[in-house]
């Protein structure tokens, strides 16, 4: 039986703390473009940006330029957006990432995908990586069950909580990442203006035109820890 896999990169441009953050540029490229270029290295059947109708027109040219499809779904019910996109693209297994994390790591994504399939898990992820470099891997049938069984708006907004809150119903596969990927307590997410300036500094120091990997950035992160880490 074939297992069709896809990368779904969710993005919405209506952030209250940093509006349009996925479109902010670092080293001449939008944050979401950095994420798409990194994830293009993962061997996968399809790649798509998942967004809502209010954001689609601004994202479509960037998606096309990086070889990603664009899927429009529910604005608030992101879980439904994933389930609907999986049906549209015929995907059995999903790599879930977000468009405001430019430093998502392709090697780590490929490793956890392989482990997820070998274990026949419903949910897989690595622990102890810098926040913003990892992905979740999800079985479509498990997400469909979560969408049908949960009426909690939090579960529907954040996609995967219903799975890992119910380990007796779903096979959860979460464990410490390989040591070369680990730096617990560090973060490279872009949620606020301060985050954006921090990541701009990282790119200014390290970026040479190709996607940065975790092993590229960990030495810099060790030397440039922020006060809250």
Buried (B, 14 or more C-beta within 10 A) or exposed (E): EEEBBBBBBBBBBEBEEBEBBBBBEBEEBBBBBBBBBBBBBBEBBBBBBBBBEEBBEBBBEBBEEBEBBBBBBBBEBBBBBBBBBBEBBEBBBBBBBBBBBBBBBBBBBBBBBEBBBEEEBBBBBBEBBBBBBBBBBBBBBBBBBBBEEBEEEEBBEEBBBBBBBBEEBBBBBBEEBEEEBBBEEBBBBBBEEEBBEBBBEBBEEEBEEEBBBBEBBBEBBEEBEEEEE
